[in-house]
Amino acid sequence: MNNIATLTTLIAMALLVWFWADSLRVRELALQACAVACRRINAQLLDETVALRRLSLARDQYGRAVWRRTYRFEYTFDGGRRLRGSAIMRGRIVETVAIQSQDGSTQFEQDKPH
């Protein structure tokens, strides 16, 4: 019985390490997508970071279950006013980056159509 508990604990720890490492990789991809979106509209990505706001399950283009992560980020045009944008990642694919232009209209950029 003790061996089963140890094995279960090791498997749970391995899954947590895998999830943590995968989350770091996806966060980096989201950060890159947000930086590109900011450059396209001549904005500056503030703090060079994104923050996870939501985590849920979704299906990828092949019907497999993947994590869908929503990240928030802040950017500025003039260095004074902080604006917020968001990036949605489906697995390791950029689903949508939503960002406002200087005139206040929201622009949606999609990396790959689904």
BAROBA-940014 format. One line per 8 residues: for each residue x, y, z of N, C-alpha, C. Coordinates in Angstrom, 3 decimals. Layout:
<atoms>
X:Y:Z:X:Y:Z:X:Y:Z ~ ...
</atoms>
This chain:
<atoms>
0.816:-1.194:0.000:0.000:0.000:0.000:0.863:1.262:0.000 ~ 1.956:1.228:0.720:2.841:2.380:0.795:3.485:2.681:-0.558 ~ 3.787:1.642:-1.339:4.363:1.843:-2.665:3.383:2.528:-3.608 ~ 2.105:2.210:-3.489:1.083:2.837:-4.328:0.962:4.324:-3.987 ~ 0.986:4.649:-2.719:0.901:6.051:-2.299:2.115:6.835:-2.798 ~ 3.283:6.238:-2.715:4.495:6.893:-3.196:4.436:7.107:-4.703 ~ 4.009:6.079:-5.420:3.891:6.190:-6.873:2.880:7.253:-7.276 ~ 1.753:7.275:-6.595:0.724:8.287:-6.870:1.266:9.694:-6.622
1.998:9.864:-5.542:2.586:11.159:-5.220:3.594:11.579:-6.289 ~ 4.439:10.653:-6.726:5.417:10.963:-7.767:4.752:11.337:-9.086 ~ 3.694:10.624:-9.447:2.966:10.939:-10.683:2.326:12.318:-10.582 ~ 1.724:12.615:-9.438:1.100:13.932:-9.247:2.144:15.042:-9.333 ~ 3.298:14.824:-8.737:4.363:15.835:-8.788:4.880:16.008:-10.215 ~ 5.014:14.915:-10.950:5.463:15.003:-12.342:4.465:15.774:-13.187 ~ 3.183:15.554:-12.973:2.155:16.291:-13.709:2.191:17.779:-13.379 ~ 2.414:18.102:-12.125:2.514:19.512:-11.739:3.729:20.181:-12.372
4.858:19.494:-12.404:6.060:20.046:-13.029:5.828:20.233:-14.526 ~ 5.194:19.243:-15.165:4.893:19.368:-16.596:3.979:20.564:-16.846 ~ 2.912:20.725:-16.046:1.982:21.840:-16.228:2.695:23.175:-16.028 ~ 3.548:23.259:-15.026:4.291:24.489:-14.758:5.200:24.836:-15.935 ~ 5.953:23.858:-16.441:6.862:24.101:-17.567:6.090:24.482:-18.825 ~ 4.983:23.803:-19.078:4.149:24.126:-20.244:3.586:25.536:-20.120 ~ 3.175:25.914:-18.931:2.638:27.255:-18.699:3.687:28.327:-18.964 ~ 4.928:28.064:-18.579:5.998:29.025:-18.850:6.238:29.186:-20.350
6.210:28.077:-21.085:6.411:28.143:-22.541:5.277:28.919:-23.214 ~ 4.049:28.650:-22.827:2.897:29.333:-23.434:2.894:30.806:-23.051 ~ 3.267:31.123:-21.825:3.338:32.524:-21.400:4.351:33.286:-22.250 ~ 5.476:32.678:-22.544:6.491:33.318:-23.382:5.965:33.556:-24.802 ~ 5.232:32.600:-25.343:4.629:32.768:-26.672:3.599:33.901:-26.661 ~ 2.811:33.987:-25.593:1.826:35.071:-25.470:2.527:36.422:-25.380 ~ 3.605:36.480:-24.633:4.369:37.724:-24.505:4.909:38.168:-25.859 ~ 5.422:37.229:-26.633:5.927:37.558:-27.971:4.803:38.086:-28.866
3.631:37.457:-28.814:2.498:37.898:-29.627:2.044:39.300:-29.222 ~ 2.044:39.592:-27.930:1.651:40.920:-27.457:2.672:41.976:-27.877 ~ 3.946:41.634:-27.823:4.988:42.576:-28.242:4.850:42.895:-29.727 ~ 4.566:41.892:-30.540:4.376:42.114:-31.978:3.160:43.008:-32.218 ~ 2.058:42.740:-31.530:0.845:43.553:-31.694:1.107:45.001:-31.306 ~ 1.858:45.217:-30.235:2.176:46.586:-29.824:3.049:47.291:-30.862 ~ 4.033:46.580:-31.400:4.884:47.191:-32.422:4.082:47.581:-33.659 ~ 3.094:46.779:-34.008:2.292:47.062:-35.209:1.515:48.366:-35.098
1.154:48.747:-33.885:0.397:49.994:-33.734:1.246:51.087:-33.082 ~ 2.560:50.896:-33.078:3.498:51.874:-32.521:3.239:52.169:-31.048 ~ 2.992:51.124:-30.291:2.795:51.249:-28.852:3.949:50.555:-28.138 ~ 4.091:50.871:-26.856:5.130:50.256:-26.047:4.485:49.285:-25.067 ~ 4.921:48.038:-25.085:4.462:47.040:-24.125:5.073:47.380:-22.775 ~ 4.227:47.595:-21.792:4.723:48.001:-20.474:5.092:46.792:-19.632 ~ 6.107:46.932:-18.850:6.580:45.920:-17.902:7.080:44.648:-18.571 ~ 7.040:44.583:-19.901:7.505:43.407:-20.643:6.978:42.106:-20.039
5.673:42.118:-19.713:5.090:40.937:-19.091:3.615:40.802:-19.442 ~ 3.113:39.591:-19.290:1.689:39.303:-19.401:1.270:38.578:-18.126 ~ 0.007:38.721:-17.749:-0.490:38.101:-16.521:-1.666:37.189:-16.851 ~ -1.625:35.978:-16.345:-2.701:35.019:-16.574:-3.956:35.478:-15.853 ~ -5.066:35.539:-16.585:-6.338:35.950:-15.997:-7.378:34.836:-15.979 ~ -7.242:33.894:-16.907:-8.247:32.835:-16.971:-7.612:31.575:-17.547 ~ -8.054:30.448:-17.031:-7.590:29.150:-17.493:-8.806:28.248:-17.646 ~ -8.956:27.664:-18.828:-10.085:26.766:-19.077:-9.670:25.710:-20.096
-10.528:24.748:-20.304:-10.276:23.722:-21.308:-10.963:24.086:-22.609 ~ -10.344:23.749:-23.724:-10.910:23.999:-25.052:-10.454:22.870:-25.965 ~ -10.925:22.893:-27.185:-10.509:21.926:-28.199:-9.619:22.624:-29.214 ~ -8.563:21.942:-29.646:-7.728:22.508:-30.693:-8.322:22.176:-32.058 ~ -7.623:22.531:-33.128:-8.148:22.336:-34.477:-8.320:20.857:-34.820 ~ -7.700:19.973:-34.039:-7.828:18.529:-34.276:-8.814:17.867:-33.321 ~ -9.452:18.656:-32.475:-10.443:18.129:-31.549:-9.874:17.645:-30.228 ~ -8.581:17.814:-30.020:-7.964:17.394:-28.758:-8.193:18.447:-27.678
-8.285:18.003:-26.438:-8.439:18.915:-25.305:-7.113:19.607:-25.031 ~ -7.143:20.922:-24.935:-5.955:21.726:-24.626:-6.359:22.804:-23.619 ~ -5.367:23.407:-23.002:-5.624:24.518:-22.097:-5.809:25.800:-22.906 ~ -6.831:26.543:-22.552:-7.066:27.866:-23.145:-6.757:28.886:-22.059 ~ -5.756:29.706:-22.324:-5.293:30.674:-21.335:-5.538:32.086:-21.844 ~ -6.081:32.929:-20.977:-6.282:34.338:-21.302:-5.298:35.158:-20.474 ~ -4.514:35.965:-21.165:-3.521:36.822:-20.519:-3.909:38.277:-20.707 ~ -3.585:39.099:-19.738:-3.743:40.557:-19.837:-2.365:41.181:-19.903
-2.293:42.312:-20.569:-1.048:43.074:-20.608:-1.395:44.541:-20.698 ~ -0.423:45.378:-20.412:-0.613:46.821:-20.494:0.381:47.407:-21.481 ~ -0.047:48.478:-22.124:0.783:49.143:-23.117:0.468:50.627:-23.089 ~ 1.290:51.417:-23.749:1.085:52.856:-23.794:1.546:53.399:-25.138 ~ 0.962:54.525:-25.514:1.401:55.229:-26.720:2.322:56.383:-26.371 ~ 2.040:57.022:-25.215:2.760:58.237:-24.860:3.576:58.131:-23.572 ~ 3.555:56.993:-22.933:4.288:56.823:-21.685:3.507:57.260:-20.468 ~ 2.348:57.869:-20.654:1.566:58.358:-19.525:0.334:57.536:-19.229
-0.421:57.251:-20.236:-1.681:56.539:-20.049:-1.489:55.047:-20.305 ~ -1.869:54.235:-19.308:-1.753:52.781:-19.426:-3.052:52.230:-19.993 ~ -2.927:51.466:-21.052:-4.077:50.811:-21.669:-3.923:49.307:-21.501 ~ -5.054:48.590:-21.526:-5.009:47.143:-21.348:-5.384:46.410:-22.619 ~ -4.696:45.314:-22.833:-5.005:44.422:-23.929:-5.091:43.003:-23.397 ~ -5.465:42.089:-24.275:-5.530:40.695:-23.855:-5.074:39.794:-24.995 ~ -4.597:38.630:-24.605:-4.179:37.605:-25.566:-4.782:36.288:-25.117 ~ -5.354:35.563:-26.064:-5.927:34.259:-25.768:-5.101:33.210:-26.499
-4.623:32.249:-25.746:-3.824:31.156:-26.281:-4.638:29.869:-26.181 ~ -4.715:29.151:-27.277:-5.363:27.834:-27.279:-4.252:26.815:-27.474 ~ -3.892:26.132:-26.396:-2.699:25.301:-26.430:-1.503:26.221:-26.574 ~ -0.697:25.993:-27.603:0.460:26.871:-27.862:0.236:27.770:-29.067 ~ -1.003:27.884:-29.490:-1.357:28.704:-30.648:-2.020:29.998:-30.178 ~ -1.616:31.111:-30.777:-2.269:32.387:-30.483:-3.638:32.370:-31.134 ~ -4.671:32.463:-30.313:-6.034:32.513:-30.845:-6.394:33.945:-31.209 ~ -6.206:34.871:-30.275:-6.567:36.273:-30.497:-5.718:37.181:-29.625
-5.344:38.322:-30.179:-4.754:39.415:-29.398:-5.674:40.610:-29.597 ~ -6.221:41.113:-28.518:-7.116:42.282:-28.577:-6.376:43.477:-27.993 ~ -6.340:44.552:-28.787:-5.581:45.735:-28.392:-6.272:46.963:-28.977 ~ -6.250:48.077:-28.244:-6.890:49.294:-28.720:-5.890:50.185:-29.432 ~ -6.335:50.768:-30.526:-5.485:51.726:-31.230:-5.621:53.087:-30.554 ~ -4.879:54.080:-31.028:-4.892:55.407:-30.400:-6.261:56.070:-30.468 ~ -7.046:55.764:-31.497:-8.370:56.381:-31.586:-9.400:55.681:-30.700 ~ -8.999:54.640:-29.989:-9.891:53.970:-29.047:-10.606:52.756:-29.601
-10.484:52.500:-30.886:-11.151:51.326:-31.445:-10.342:50.071:-31.113 ~ -11.043:49.003:-30.837:-10.377:47.750:-30.504:-10.033:47.012:-31.776 ~ -8.797:46.594:-31.859:-8.338:45.829:-33.002:-8.088:44.399:-32.552 ~ -8.533:43.466:-33.348:-8.303:42.070:-33.044:-7.365:41.495:-34.076 ~ -6.344:40.851:-33.603:-5.398:40.205:-34.488:-5.447:38.712:-34.203 ~ -5.431:37.946:-35.232:-5.458:36.497:-35.091:-4.248:35.926:-35.795 ~ -3.507:35.090:-35.091:-2.283:34.523:-35.648:-2.594:33.545:-36.768 ~ -3.445:32.578:-36.498:-3.802:31.576:-37.496:-5.312:31.343:-37.440
-5.964:31.254:-38.563:-7.400:30.994:-38.531:-7.684:29.579:-38.029 ~ -8.791:29.446:-37.319:-9.211:28.146:-36.783:-10.546:27.761:-37.374
</atoms>
